[in-house]
Amino acid sequence: MKKITSLFVGFLFLFFTNISIAAEVQFYHDKAGWQDWWVEIFEMDSNNSYEITPFADTTTFQATVRQSLRADPPELFTWWAGYRMKDMVDSGLVEDLSPLWKKYIDAGEVSPDLAKAFQFDGKTYAVPNLIAFWPMYYNKKIYAELGLEVPTTWEQLESNFTKIKASGRTPVGQTIEGRWPAFIWFEEFLIRSNPDFYEDLVEGRAKYTDPEVEEAFLTWKSWMDKGWMDDGSASFGFTTGDSMNNSFSKGDVVHMLVGTWFASTVTGAGIAEGEEWGYFIMPNKDASMQPAVIFEAGPIMVAANAKNKDAALDALDFWMSEQASAKWTELMFFPPHNLKADLPGGEVGKLVKQINDENYRQINRYWEATPTVICEAAVDEIAKFVVDPTSYKDVMVGLQAIADSYWSKQ
Amino acid sequence: MKDKQQAYFYIAPAVILVCLILIYPIIRTFYMSFTDNDGLNPPNIIGLANYSRLFFDTQYILPIKNTIIWTIFASFFPVTIGFLFAYSIQFLPRSNFFQILIYIPATVSAAAAGVLFGFILDTSGLFNAILTILGFEELTRDWLFQIPENTYSMITAYTWQATGINMMIFLVGLQGLPKEPMEAAKIDGASGFTLIFKIIIPMIMPYFVIASLLALINSFRVFDSIWVMTMGGPARSSETLAVTMYREGFILFDLGYASAVAVMLSLVGIIFSYFYLKLVLTKEDVGN
């Protein structure tokens, strides 16, 4: 019995010792592949100590964070912008970071436009960990081989596709692996014709049964019918086999529409950035329209019930600084959130410069721009279209039923 | 009295564990099924709203249909093939080697098996390569993307994994059979199928009951294989109720509704098992 008591006391001692040496700022994230870079950047912050916890599975990560927010949350965590963070904001479980933003906006170090991705009722609830755009990746080797130019009009784009198809290759790769990618081309076709309509649609002011949606599906269908797009069955990012990414690296597929965060995966398949692959932004159907690009911002948030909230706010103050932003850009090739930091090099740098110089309209990604309940059901509905493109009318009706079900309760 | 106290002390850890990780979650899930719990806000009691939604929403027809398909095929094939292997292996030299070979898939986690079959059933996977070599190129396809091939392909993968354990159950049964009735049957001219269906199967019926019941319950609640291979897609075409439960709970965070699906799945499983056991055991009694 004495032994058991000793063991129990020892266990308690270890348990409480462990708590007493716990890191000051706990940071949860679901980007396991970025763990080393998170560690590297937060090591630069001499004011705070961190415990950085990666989650390999996004679903587990989400469940853990949501369940912890009322009781014992991490100080900092990554999340998704727009409607994906709205319920946390509505519940008062995340901290208002407006004072931090004001400090940097007043100093001219961050753009107030950037804050919009994380704003509700004029308050800003996150800082950006990821800024990405959604351009077309194109295989420069195949372009050179076929004598193609980067398209600046819709007609040039389709003309390129015709030539690529004639060469025995697939002009555009698409995938619905993992469900969520189904929205990628849906949003892209919509914004190429009518970005105002897209923004109305995601906010429930327009209907999925409207002619603009039908036009988007018909364009998509015609591309698939002509063999300009594959059937969507390929996996996404593997660097081997028949994945969209690997087919792109081999030149079997010549374009992919993915966020700029995918760059290192593309290069990882053995194709050199700049020399063998590059970016262009899809031209609009109507060349007189303002150029537009899909924009994605990934947030870091502070849990309102965090034990060390002051330390967390101080950590984000460091994160917003020129020093941290420049380092993050150097590590990740993301556009910097601090305006004093240099733009990244390579293809992303050129793309960001183009977007800034040519005054591109930046449009929020469907995943964040529309309510989560609609989005999660809609990606499965849109996938029905990819599996059977003749089903577009049923899909439109199904999408509107999903939207009606949500908006009627608001 | 002292011995009795000591006995309680020894079983206490097991009882506490069962209460903590089984009884408490069951009670909590049942309670949550009557709430609008979203994992963020304090839940409100909403009565039977989650259950009525489950019964009247037409989008759950396909998951229910898929669950029935899984329950039938993923029970029948692993048990039947498991029995055939067990019966045949007895007559083979070095039967231990074959037992291990067939049992190995059962030791692989369902998630790992799912990843493995993801590669095998891919457009450029091993299965299509074999079909091409055999001259059936026109049959090649992406087996996890085409509907309804995806569901049947996953059941095949599941069968590969689940057969080993059934084979072991039947081996135990067959090895324990008394020799006299079989020898008597053989003297009376019974052989082949007659011997199997009229003599052996009735004699090892208790093992069939156990194997079928386990297979039935496991196939009814299968989730990991499906989630790894197709996530219930494309377009929810291969979704079962277990996947629906996960999707509602951990993607849409409608934990109240996911709990209602979980309760219904458990109830159907329990009711089905009860009547199955009752039916089979009654037959056994009649037979005896």
HADDOCK unambig.tbl for C-alpha pairs under 7 A between the chains (distance, minus, plus):
assign (segid A and resid 59 and name CA) (segid B and resid 250 and name CA) 6.27 0.50 0.50
assign (segid A and resid 59 and name CA) (segid B and resid 251 and name CA) 6.77 0.50 0.50
assign (segid A and resid 63 and name CA) (segid B and resid 250 and name CA) 6.24 0.50 0.50
assign (segid A and resid 66 and name CA) (segid B and resid 39 and name CA) 5.98 0.50 0.50
assign (segid A and resid 66 and name CA) (segid B and resid 40 and name CA) 6.02 0.50 0.50
assign (segid A and resid 67 and name CA) (segid B and resid 39 and name CA) 5.51 0.50 0.50
assign (segid A and resid 67 and name CA) (segid B and resid 40 and name CA) 6.63 0.50 0.50
assign (segid A and resid 91 and name CA) (segid B and resid 41 and name CA) 6.50 0.50 0.50
assign (segid A and resid 178 and name CA) (segid B and resid 231 and name CA) 6.79 0.50 0.50
assign (segid A and resid 233 and name CA) (segid B and resid 145 and name CA) 6.05 0.50 0.50
assign (segid A and resid 242 and name CA) (segid B and resid 124 and name CA) 6.54 0.50 0.50
assign (segid A and resid 373 and name CA) (segid B and resid 252 and name CA) 6.45 0.50 0.50
assign (segid A and resid 380 and name CA) (segid B and resid 235 and name CA) 4.37 0.50 0.50
assign (segid A and resid 380 and name CA) (segid B and resid 236 and name CA) 6.30 0.50 0.50
assign (segid A and resid 381 and name CA) (segid B and resid 235 and name CA) 5.99 0.50 0.50
assign (segid A and resid 383 and name CA) (segid B and resid 234 and name CA) 6.29 0.50 0.50
assign (segid A and resid 383 and name CA) (segid B and resid 235 and name CA) 4.95 0.50 0.50
assign (segid A and resid 384 and name CA) (segid B and resid 235 and name CA) 5.02 0.50 0.50
